[in-house]
Each structure stands twice: as structure tokens, then as C-alpha cells.
Amino acid sequence: MTSDYDTGLGKNAANFAALSPLDYIVRAAEVYGNRPAIVHGSMRQSWAETYARTRRLASALRALGVGKGDTVAVMLPNTPAMVEASFGVPMAGAVLNALNIRLDLATLTFMLRHSQAKVLLVDTEFAELARQLGQQLPQLHLIQVNDLLGPDAGAPFGRTDYESLLAGGDPAYAWRAPDDEWDAIAMNYTSGTTGDPKGVVYHHRGAALNAISNILEWDMPKHAVYLWTLPMFHCNGWCFPWTIAARAGVNVCLRKFEPKLVFDLMREHKVSHYCAAPIVHAALANAPAAWREGIAGPVRGMVAGAPPPAAMLAKIEAMGFELIHAYGLTEVYGPAAICAEQDGWDALSQQERAVRKSRQGVRYHLQGAVAVLDPDSMLPVAADGETIGEIMFRGNICMKGYLRNEKATQEAFAGGWFHTGDLGVIYPDGYIKLKDRSKDIIISGGENISSVEVEDALYHHPDVLAAAVIAQPDEKWGETPCAFVELREGSRLGAAELIAFCKANLAGFKVPKAIYFGPLPRTSTGKIQKFELRKRMHSDSAIDV
């Protein structure tokens, strides 16, 4: 039955516009055009200048034959061109595919073929790789990006360079907003530790909403100064290129993470916000105290990408930084849950507060729901902080699906929820806590052991810089936990001493039965690659104890 509230009250150009984060840069340029948008070395660029350059980029891409639904890929560090591509590529109607700059030729070739990319923007740091990609994919239109702080590429490798491309574009180009907010804006590949990587497709609506959710969760003020410690190729920088535009803030670019440089930039530009994986926060916390002298603050950090050890959170807090903990995956635009702090937490001890803040928390403002469900029955598990289920999301901040992979998309959305593959618990207060990836739970003698819990115990030892716990075969118990550990420089800590430390902090069956010392393999975003450690465990070249 039609209601009077519907009759003659349809959508029209006056009362409806598709949600898109592209509108955020329009407003930033209109209202705060003279304010700084990008800082990079000696370069200073306003929001008006940045908007004009993104329009030039969109215009130039259209002139190359790029249209709606085409893929434009980029291989760029956190540079001004990367910020501009976040807007200019979708302004052309195209889909932005920010490639992981640490990947090998074969993986990148697969991704570019699978996405059917027409154009690839490449920083000179990756000149040789670009030349090889050009040979593998001769139809690909390579654009050389000569960054102000980038290396000399030697002989040119692209059909043109980025500045020449923009010079041929129109700074007043009348780009069109998407007709449908469900249109794709970006696509990011999952890491693909088993099988081919999957292309996660984002829509304008989800990108717009998560960008605003970032502001709401962080109480981010206008003109925030944001330091790019997080790779922009990782979930489109957790949607922060669009967030910073919405706040008319400052993008402080950073080609490569170096703790001293980070502190120097924080001091020079009065940085207010930054994001990073736990390993980056740990590097800052363990840096010499003299490096951070003179930082006025407050500096607010967001940690996500892996479960942060409570010991690391306590160290960052002791530095005077304010740290908030988010949780998510590529499929939910980066962060989609937050450990929202409650009244009374500030009265807890630093360690007790860190334990609370290490939980993954509750749903983001504009995400529909996060739950811990039994993956077989799809019913909620008991909210007792002990019963393990699978963490699942639903709502507007979920991907469209996997590009050209209908089977994987259907599996991911089975039962009307996005299945993360992460195992967790939910507490009586409704906060969730990640226990493990489903494949990382250790089952020893019928008992479930969370590798995250064991890692957290290891991190409490002052000499432990990084730790990863996996299962090792055991004739009696089936499997038992073992630990791979990086120590602070100069430490003489031995396996027996560290195992004794764990015994004082864990139930006996959870204590690692073996400890291997040495550097840990990591992804470009700082996550420890446990699959590589499993390979070592089953090889003849295991690290010496």
C-alpha cells in the first residue's frame, strides 16, 4: 500500500545526491582553499591547488581513454601524487587500485591483468620493476612519477611523466559525481597468502561513510595535521585521504617510516594524528626518548592491523601519546570497529587500562553491526568473554564483493554477514576481543590456545621487541605453542629464562615449549607473516634456539 508520505515525494536533483567522498575535496577547496593541504619536504600545497591538480588528473585520464569502470593502478609511496590519485582517478569515473609497493613482479603482473588496468602511475623508486611490468603488459600505459624526494630513475620508463600528464589536463574540468553511490571507487587486493589475491571492491557510499566515521570515532577537529605513517595503499589509507579532506586538514607525506624522521616531522609540523600497525607504534615506543623531546602534543595515534599487545599500549601511553585501538579488514574499508573508551577507565591503573584498550571493541559509528557468531548456526555466542566464535560484520561499511570471484563473494557473505575468518569472544559489556585467525588457533590436547594471548604475555618481558606464536607438532599433545621472538639490541635473554617468565604469567599448557630467536618476516604494513614462520618450522633450517 502506498503511503501519502511516498506519493509525489520521489527523489530528484534538488533533494538527493549520491554519497561520495569526492565531495569532501570540493568543500575543502571552496571553504578553506588557501589553507595547506599537503606538506612534503619543502613543498606546500593548498586545498585550492590540490583540487585543481586532481581535476587536471581526471581530465588527462579521460583524454587517455579512461572511462567509467576502468581501472587505474598506482605504485606510489605516501607522496602528494598518492593523495591526488585518491580523488583524481575516481573523478574520471575510474576505479583506483593502489598496489602494495613491496610485492614481487609475478604478483603485481597478476593483479594488473586481473584488474585489467589501463594506466599505471609509478614512482621512480620502482623504475626497474616498472620496466619489467611494461614488458609483461605492453598495453599498459605507464606514467612516471618524479617525486620531489624520490630517487633518479635513470632512463625514462613511462610514456610520459606525471607533471607532463597534469599539464595537459584542465584545472577546471567539469567532472561528474557518480550517479549511483554503489558505483565502485577503489579496489584493493588481499594479501593472498594462499591462492591468488582477491580484489576487494569498494563503493562510493562505503568510502564516504567510513571517512566520516573516522572523524566521529576520533573526535577529529577541523584542520587536523595528519602524518602518513600508514601506507596509503593499505585499504586506501583506511579511508583517511578522504577523511583529511573532509576536515580540511594537512597531509604530511612520508615516503618511508623511520622513527627519528617521524618524531622530527611531528615536532616541525605540530602533527596531531597518525595511524599505524602495532609494530610501528612499538618502534616509536622503543626509540630513544631524546628523539621525541620538544613535541608539544597532544599526539593522537590509531592502532590497527593486528592485535596490539597491552604492554605496547602502556608504553605509548607512558610517552604521553593518546592511542585509540581500531579493528577491521580490507573487506570493511580498514577500521570498522573501535575500542570506545568508557567513563571510569582513566581511574584504572595504566596496565589495567591497556588491557581494556587492547580489545577490538564495538562497531564504528556508521557500520551496521559487529558480532561474534557460531559460524555453523549463525547464532550469537555467549557474552562471557570465553566462548569463541567468528567475528562478523554487516552494514554500509562492507565491500561490494570480490572482483570477478562470485563464489568467494557468496561464501564471504553467507547468512547475511561478512565472515572475517577471525575468531574472538564477546564480553558482557558488548566489547569483542580477537583471539586468533581461525587457522592460528592452537589445539593442544583438546585445549584451545590463543596465540594472541601467549604473544601478549611475551610482550610483557622488557627485552622482547616482537613476538609471534604458532603451533608446532607434538607426538603427545598433537601440537603445542612455540614462539619466534625478536629481542632488543644488546639483550642476552635466553629461551629458558623467557619460558620461565611465561610460566609465571600463563597456564602451563599455554606456555611455549620452544622459543626461536631472530628477525621476524613482515608484510609492508608491519604484520608478522606467520605463514612464513610455519614454513620455517617445517623446513630443515629452523632458527636456532
C-alpha positions in Angstrom: 0.0 0.0 0.0 1.4 3.4 -1.0 1.5 6.0 1.8 0.9 9.7 1.5 4.5 10.0 2.7 5.6 8.5 -0.6 3.0 9.8 -3.1 4.6 12.6 -5.2 7.6 12.7 -2.9 10.3 11.0 -5.0 14.0 11.6 -5.4 15.0 14.4 -7.6 18.1 16.6 -8.3 17.1 19.0 -5.5 16.7 16.5 -2.7 19.0 13.6 -3.4 22.7 13.2 -4.3 24.7 10.0 -4.3 27.1 9.9 -1.3 30.8 10.2 -2.4 34.0 11.2 -0.6 34.9 13.2 -3.7 32.6 16.0 -2.4 34.9 16.5 0.6 37.7 18.0 -1.5 35.2 20.2 -3.3 34.1 21.7 0.0 37.7 21.9 1.3 38.7 24.0 -1.8 35.6 26.1 -1.7 35.7 27.0 2.0 39.3 26.6 3.0 41.1 26.9 -0.4 44.1 28.9 1.0 44.8 26.5 3.9 47.5 23.9 3.5 46.5 20.5 2.2 49.8 18.8 1.6 53.3 19.2 3.1 56.2 17.2 1.6 59.8 18.3 2.1 60.0 21.9 1.0 56.7 21.7 -0.9 53.5 23.3 0.4 50.2 22.9 -1.5 46.8 24.4 -0.6 43.4 22.8 -0.9 42.6 25.0 -3.9 45.8 23.9 -5.7 45.2 20.3 -4.8 41.7 20.3 -6.1 42.8 21.9 -9.4 45.5 19.3 -9.8 43.1 16.4 -9.1 40.8 17.9 -11.8 43.8 18.1 -14.2 44.5 14.4 -13.4 40.9 13.4 -14.1 40.8 15.4 -17.3 44.1 13.9 -18.5 43.0 10.3 -17.8 39.8 10.9 -19.7 41.9 12.1 -22.7 43.8 8.8 -22.5 40.5 6.9 -23.0 39.9 6.1 -19.3 36.2 5.9 -18.5 33.7 4.6 -16.0 34.6 1.2 -14.7 38.2 1.3 -16.0 41.0 0.5 -13.5 43.8 3.0 -12.9 46.6 1.4 -10.8 49.3 3.2 -8.8 52.6 2.1 -7.3 53.4 5.1 -5.0 54.8 5.7 -1.6 52.9 8.2 0.7 53.5 11.1 -1.6 51.5 14.1 -2.9 50.7 12.1 -6.1 49.1 9.4 -4.0 46.8 11.9 -2.2 45.9 13.4 -5.6 45.1 10.0 -7.2 42.7 9.2 -4.3 40.5 12.0 -5.8 41.6 12.4 -9.5 41.2 8.8 -10.5 37.5 8.4 -9.3 36.7 11.9 -10.7 37.4 10.4 -14.1 34.9 7.7 -13.3 37.6 5.1 -12.9 38.4 2.7 -10.1 41.6 3.3 -8.1 43.8 0.3 -7.5 46.6 1.2 -5.1 49.2 -1.6 -5.3 51.4 -2.8 -2.5 54.8 -1.4 -3.3 56.6 -4.3 -1.7 55.2 -7.0 -3.9 57.1 -9.0 -6.5 56.8 -8.9 -10.3 54.7 -12.1 -10.6 52.1 -10.9 -8.1 51.9 -7.4 -9.5 51.6 -8.8 -13.0 48.7 -11.0 -11.9 46.9 -8.1 -10.2 47.3 -5.7 -13.2 46.0 -8.4 -15.5 43.1 -9.4 -13.2 42.0 -5.8 -12.8 42.5 -5.1 -16.5 44.3 -1.9 -15.5 44.6 0.6 -18.4 47.0 3.0 -16.7 49.8 2.6 -14.1 51.3 5.5 -12.2 54.8 4.5 -10.8 57.2 6.3 -8.6 60.8 6.4 -9.7 61.8 4.2 -6.7 60.3 1.3 -8.6 61.7 2.2 -12.0 63.2 -1.2 -12.8 60.1 -3.0 -11.7 58.1 -0.7 -13.9 60.2 -1.5 -16.9 59.6 -5.2 -16.3 55.9 -4.7 -15.9 55.9 -2.8 -19.2 57.5 -5.8 -20.9 55.0 -8.1 -19.4 52.0 -5.9 -20.1 52.8 -3.8 -23.3 49.2 -2.4 -23.5 49.6 -0.8 -20.0 50.0 3.0 -20.2 52.9 3.7 -17.8 53.2 7.1 -16.2 56.5 8.0 -14.4 56.1 9.9 -11.2 59.1 12.0 -10.3 58.6 12.8 -6.6 60.4 15.7 -5.0 62.1 13.4 -2.5 62.3 10.4 -4.8 65.4 8.8 -6.5 66.5 9.5 -10.0 65.0 6.8 -12.3 67.9 7.0 -14.8 66.4 6.4 -18.3 62.7 7.3 -18.5 60.4 4.3 -18.3 56.9 5.7 -18.9 55.2 7.0 -22.0 55.1 10.4 -20.1 55.7 11.7 -16.7 53.1 12.7 -14.1 53.7 16.5 -14.2 53.5 16.5 -18.0 50.3 14.5 -17.8 48.8 17.0 -15.5 50.0 20.0 -17.6 47.8 18.7 -20.4 44.7 18.4 -18.1 42.1 21.0 -17.4 42.2 22.6 -13.9 38.5 23.5 -14.3 37.5 20.1 -15.6 33.8 19.5 -15.0 33.9 16.0 -13.7 30.7 14.2 -12.8 29.8 12.8 -9.4 28.7 9.2 -9.5 25.0 8.7 -10.5 24.9 5.8 -8.1 26.7 5.7 -4.8 27.0 1.9 -5.3 29.5 2.6 -8.1 33.0 1.3 -7.5 35.5 3.9 -6.3 38.5 1.7 -5.4 39.7 -1.9 -5.4 42.4 -3.4 -3.1 43.9 -6.8 -3.3 44.1 -9.0 -0.2 47.5 -10.4 0.6 46.8 -13.8 -0.9 48.9 -16.0 1.4 47.2 -19.0 -0.1 46.0 -19.0 -3.7 45.7 -15.9 -5.9 44.9 -12.5 -4.2 41.3 -11.4 -4.2 40.3 -8.0 -5.4 38.1 -6.2 -2.8 35.8 -3.7 -4.4 34.8 -0.5 -2.5 31.8 1.7 -3.4 31.5 5.5 -3.0 28.9 5.1 -0.3 31.1 3.0 2.0 34.1 5.2 1.4 32.2 8.3 2.2 30.7 6.8 5.4 33.9 5.3 6.7 35.8 8.6 6.1 33.2 10.3 8.3 33.2 7.5 10.9 37.0 8.1 11.3 36.2 11.7 12.3 33.4 10.7 14.7 35.4 8.0 16.4 38.5 10.2 16.9 36.6 13.5 17.6 38.9 14.8 14.8 38.8 18.6 14.7 39.0 20.9 11.6 42.5 21.3 10.2 44.0 18.3 11.9 47.6 17.7 10.9 47.9 14.1 9.8 51.2 12.3 9.4 51.2 9.5 6.8 52.9 6.7 8.7 50.3 4.3 7.4 50.7 3.2 3.8 48.1 4.7 1.5 48.0 1.5 -0.5 46.6 -0.3 2.6 42.8 -0.1 2.4 43.2 3.3 0.8 44.9 4.5 3.9 42.0 3.3 6.0 39.9 6.0 4.1 42.0 8.8 5.6 42.8 10.6 2.4 39.1 11.4 2.2 38.8 12.0 6.0 41.5 14.7 5.9 39.8 16.4 3.0 36.5 16.4 4.9 38.3 18.2 7.8 40.4 20.4 5.5 43.4 19.1 7.4 47.0 18.8 6.4 48.5 15.6 4.8 52.1 15.4 6.0 53.6 12.9 3.5 56.2 10.3 4.4 57.9 8.2 1.8 59.4 5.7 4.3 58.9 5.1 8.0 61.9 6.0 10.2 61.3 6.6 13.9 63.6 9.7 14.1 62.1 11.2 11.0 58.6 10.7 12.3 59.4 12.5 15.6 61.1 15.3 13.6 58.1 15.8 11.4 55.8 15.7 14.5 57.8 18.4 16.1 58.2 20.6 12.9 54.6 20.4 11.7 52.8 20.0 15.1 51.3 16.7 14.0 48.0 15.9 15.8 47.1 12.5 14.3 48.7 9.4 12.8 47.8 5.7 12.2 49.9 2.6 12.1 50.2 -1.1 12.8 51.4 -2.2 16.3 54.9 -2.8 15.0 55.3 0.9 14.0 53.9 2.0 17.4 56.3 -0.3 19.1 59.2 1.1 17.1 58.2 4.6 18.3 57.8 3.5 21.9 61.2 1.8 21.9 63.1 4.7 20.3 65.4 6.9 22.3 63.5 9.4 24.5 65.6 12.2 23.2 64.2 11.9 19.7 60.7 13.0 20.9 61.8 15.9 23.0 60.0 19.2 22.2 56.9 17.6 20.7 54.1 19.8 22.1 51.2 17.4 21.6 48.7 16.1 22.2 49.6 13.5 19.5 46.8 11.0 18.9 47.5 7.7 17.3 45.3 5.0 16.0 46.5 1.4 16.1 45.0 -1.4 13.9 46.1 -4.1 11.5 47.0 -6.7 14.2 46.0 -7.2 17.8 48.1 -4.7 19.8 49.8 -6.1 22.9 48.7 -4.5 26.1 52.3 -3.9 27.0 52.9 -1.8 23.9 49.7 0.2 24.5 51.0 1.0 28.0 54.4 2.2 26.7 52.8 4.5 24.1 50.6 6.0 26.8 53.6 6.5 29.1 55.1 8.6 26.2 52.2 11.0 26.5 50.6 9.9 23.3 46.8 9.2 23.2 46.2 5.9 21.5 42.9 4.5 20.2 42.5 1.0 19.0 40.5 0.1 15.9 39.9 -3.2 14.2 38.9 -4.2 10.7 40.0 -5.8 7.4 40.4 -4.9 3.8 36.9 -6.0 3.2 35.5 -3.5 5.6 37.5 -0.4 4.3 40.1 -0.8 7.1 38.8 0.1 10.6 35.1 -0.8 11.2 35.2 -1.4 14.9 36.7 0.7 17.7 37.6 0.2 21.3 35.5 3.1 22.5 36.7 4.3 25.9 34.3 4.5 28.8 34.0 6.7 31.9 36.0 5.2 34.7 38.8 3.8 32.5 41.0 6.7 33.4 40.8 5.7 37.1 42.3 2.3 36.3 46.0 1.5 36.5 48.0 2.0 33.4 48.2 -1.7 32.9 44.5 -2.4 33.5 43.6 0.4 31.1 45.9 -1.1 28.5 44.2 -4.5 28.8 40.8 -2.8 28.3 42.1 -0.8 25.3 43.6 -3.9 23.7 40.1 -5.3 23.0 38.7 -4.7 19.5 35.6 -3.1 20.9 32.3 -2.1 19.3 31.1 -1.2 15.8 32.1 2.0 14.1 29.5 4.8 14.2 28.3 4.2 10.6 28.8 0.5 10.5 25.7 -1.6 10.9 26.8 -4.3 13.3 29.7 -6.4 14.5 29.0 -9.7 16.3 30.6 -12.9 17.4 28.6 -15.8 15.9 28.8 -19.5 15.7 29.7 -19.9 12.0 27.6 -23.1 11.7 24.4 -22.0 13.4 24.9 -18.2 12.8 23.7 -17.6 16.4 25.5 -15.3 18.8 27.9 -17.0 21.2 27.6 -16.4 24.9 28.7 -13.0 26.0 31.0 -14.4 28.7 34.5 -13.4 27.4 35.4 -17.1 26.9 33.2 -18.7 24.3 34.9 -18.5 20.9 33.1 -17.7 17.7 33.7 -15.9 14.4 33.8 -12.2 14.3 31.3 -10.9 11.6 30.3 -7.5 10.2 27.3 -6.2 8.3 26.3 -2.7 7.1 27.3 0.0 4.8 31.0 -0.3 5.5 31.3 -3.6 3.8 32.8 -4.3 0.4 30.7 -4.8 -2.8 32.4 -8.1 -3.1 35.5 -9.7 -4.8 36.2 -8.7 -8.4 35.2 -11.5 -10.8 35.0 -14.0 -8.0 31.3 -14.8 -7.4 32.0 -18.0 -5.4 34.3 -16.3 -2.9 31.8 -13.3 -2.6 28.9 -15.6 -1.8 31.0 -17.5 0.8 32.1 -14.3 2.4 28.5 -13.0 2.8 26.9 -16.3 3.7 23.9 -15.9 6.1 23.8 -12.1 5.6 27.0 -11.3 7.4 30.6 -10.7 6.2 32.7 -13.6 7.6 36.1 -12.3 8.7 37.7 -15.6 9.4 38.9 -14.1 12.8 38.0 -15.9 16.0 37.0 -13.9 19.0 34.9 -13.6 22.1 32.4 -11.1 23.3 32.3 -9.7 26.9 29.2 -8.9 29.0 29.7 -5.2 28.2 29.3 -6.0 24.4 33.0 -5.5 23.6 34.6 -8.0 21.3 38.2 -9.3 21.6 40.1 -11.0 18.8 41.6 -14.3 19.8 43.1 -15.5 16.5 42.7 -16.1 12.9 40.8 -19.4 12.5 43.9 -21.1 11.2 46.1 -19.7 14.0 44.2 -21.3 17.0 46.5 -23.9 18.6 44.7 -27.0 19.8 46.8 -28.8 22.3 45.5 -32.0 23.9 42.0 -30.8 23.2 42.5 -27.4 24.7 42.2 -24.2 22.6 45.2 -21.9 22.9 45.0 -18.3 21.6 48.3 -17.4 20.1 47.4 -13.7 20.7 47.2 -14.4 24.5 50.6 -16.1 24.5 52.1 -13.3 22.4 50.7 -10.7 24.9 52.5 -12.5 27.7 55.8 -12.5 25.8 55.5 -8.7 25.1 55.4 -8.0 28.8 59.0 -9.0 29.1 61.1 -5.8 28.8 63.6 -7.4 26.4 61.0 -8.6 23.8 60.7 -6.3 20.8 58.4 -8.5 18.7 56.8 -12.0 19.1 54.8 -14.5 17.1 53.4 -17.7 18.3 52.4 -20.7 16.1 51.8 -24.4 16.6 54.5 -27.0 16.3 53.8 -30.7 16.0 53.9 -32.8 19.2 53.7 -36.6 19.5 51.8 -36.5 22.8 49.6 -33.4 22.6 49.1 -33.2 18.8 50.5 -29.7 18.8 52.0 -27.2 21.3 52.8 -23.5 21.1 56.2 -22.3 20.1 57.4 -18.7 19.8 59.5 -16.7 17.4 61.0 -13.7 19.2 62.9 -10.6 18.3 64.9 -9.1 21.2 66.0 -5.6 21.9 69.5 -4.8 20.7 72.1 -6.0 23.2 69.8 -8.3 25.1 71.2 -11.6 26.3 67.8 -13.2 27.2 67.8 -16.9 26.7 65.0 -19.3 25.9 64.9 -20.9 29.4 64.6 -17.6 31.1 61.8 -16.4 28.8 59.9 -19.7 29.2 60.2 -19.3 32.9 58.8 -15.8 32.6 55.8 -17.2 30.6 55.2 -19.9 33.2 54.7 -17.1 35.8 52.1 -15.4 33.6 50.2 -18.2 31.8 48.5 -21.6 32.4 51.1 -24.4 32.0 49.5 -25.8 28.8 49.8 -22.3 27.1 53.5 -21.8 27.7 55.7 -22.1 24.6 57.6 -25.3 24.5 60.3 -23.8 22.3 61.5 -20.4 21.5 63.4 -19.3 18.4 65.2 -16.0 18.3 65.8 -13.9 15.2 64.2 -11.3 12.8 60.5 -11.9 12.0 59.2 -11.8 8.5 56.7 -8.9 8.0 54.4 -7.6 5.4 54.8 -4.0 4.1 52.2 -2.9 6.6 54.0 -4.4 9.6 52.1 -7.6 10.1 54.1 -10.6 11.0 53.9 -13.3 8.4 53.0 -16.4 10.3 52.7 -18.5 7.2 56.5 -17.9 6.6 57.2 -19.0 10.2 55.2 -22.2 9.6 57.4 -22.8 6.5 60.5 -22.4 8.7 59.0 -24.7 11.3 58.6 -27.5 8.7 62.0 -26.8 6.9 65.4 -28.1 7.8 66.6 -24.6 8.5 64.7 -23.7 11.6 66.1 -20.8 13.7 68.4 -21.9 16.5 67.1 -21.7 20.0 
